[in-house]
Amino acid sequence: MSDKTTVAVLGGSGAEGSGLALRIAHAGYTVVIGSREASRAIDAARAIAAQTNGGRGAGPAKPAAAPILSTPL
């Protein structure tokens, strides 16, 4: 949705981060994914896009108004 904030999930290619990113995307926000490996970020973004309507804006991390850092404990 163009009227909502873009959310960056750093660590979004892991189990916790990708689950969080998927839920945020389902809420209508544009989500960008950050990972130590660009290929993992792209794969996670594509998987999320496939599970949401179109995945507009899916891709590796870029500046966002609401960054979230997801790390395992």
C-alpha positions in Angstrom: 0.0 0.0 0.0 1.5 3.3 -1.0 0.1 5.2 2.0 1.9 2.9 4.5 5.5 3.0 5.7 8.2 0.9 4.2 9.6 -1.6 6.8 13.1 -3.0 6.5 13.6 -6.3 8.3 17.4 -6.8 8.9 18.0 -10.5 9.4 14.9 -11.1 7.4 16.2 -14.2 5.6 16.2 -16.3 8.8 13.2 -18.2 10.2 12.2 -15.5 12.7 12.9 -12.6 10.5 11.2 -14.0 7.4 8.1 -14.9 9.4 7.9 -11.4 10.8 8.5 -9.9 7.4 5.7 -12.1 6.0 3.2 -10.9 8.6 4.2 -7.2 8.0 3.7 -7.7 4.3 0.3 -9.3 4.9 -0.6 -6.2 6.8 -0.1 -4.2 3.6 3.3 -2.7 4.2 6.1 -2.7 1.7 8.9 -4.8 3.2 12.5 -4.9 2.3 14.8 -7.7 3.5 18.4 -7.4 4.9 20.8 -10.3 5.2 24.5 -10.9 5.3 24.2 -12.6 1.9 22.4 -10.7 -0.8 21.3 -13.9 -2.5 19.5 -15.0 0.8 17.8 -11.6 1.0 16.6 -11.8 -2.6 15.3 -15.4 -2.1 13.5 -14.4 1.1 11.9 -11.4 -0.6 10.8 -13.5 -3.5 9.3 -16.1 -1.2 7.4 -13.4 0.7 6.2 -11.8 -2.6 4.9 -15.2 -3.7 2.8 -15.4 -0.6 1.4 -11.9 -0.8 -0.3 -10.1 -3.6 2.4 -9.1 -6.0 5.2 -8.3 -3.5 5.6 -4.8 -4.8 8.8 -3.4 -3.5 10.3 -6.8 -2.5 14.0 -6.8 -2.7 17.2 -6.5 -0.8 17.3 -3.9 2.0 17.4 -0.2 1.3 16.6 2.8 3.5 13.3 2.5 5.3 11.3 4.6 7.7 10.9 1.6 10.1 13.9 -0.7 10.3 13.6 -3.9 12.4 16.5 -6.0 13.4 15.7 -9.7 13.8 18.4 -11.9 15.5 18.2 -15.3 17.1 18.7 -15.4 20.9 
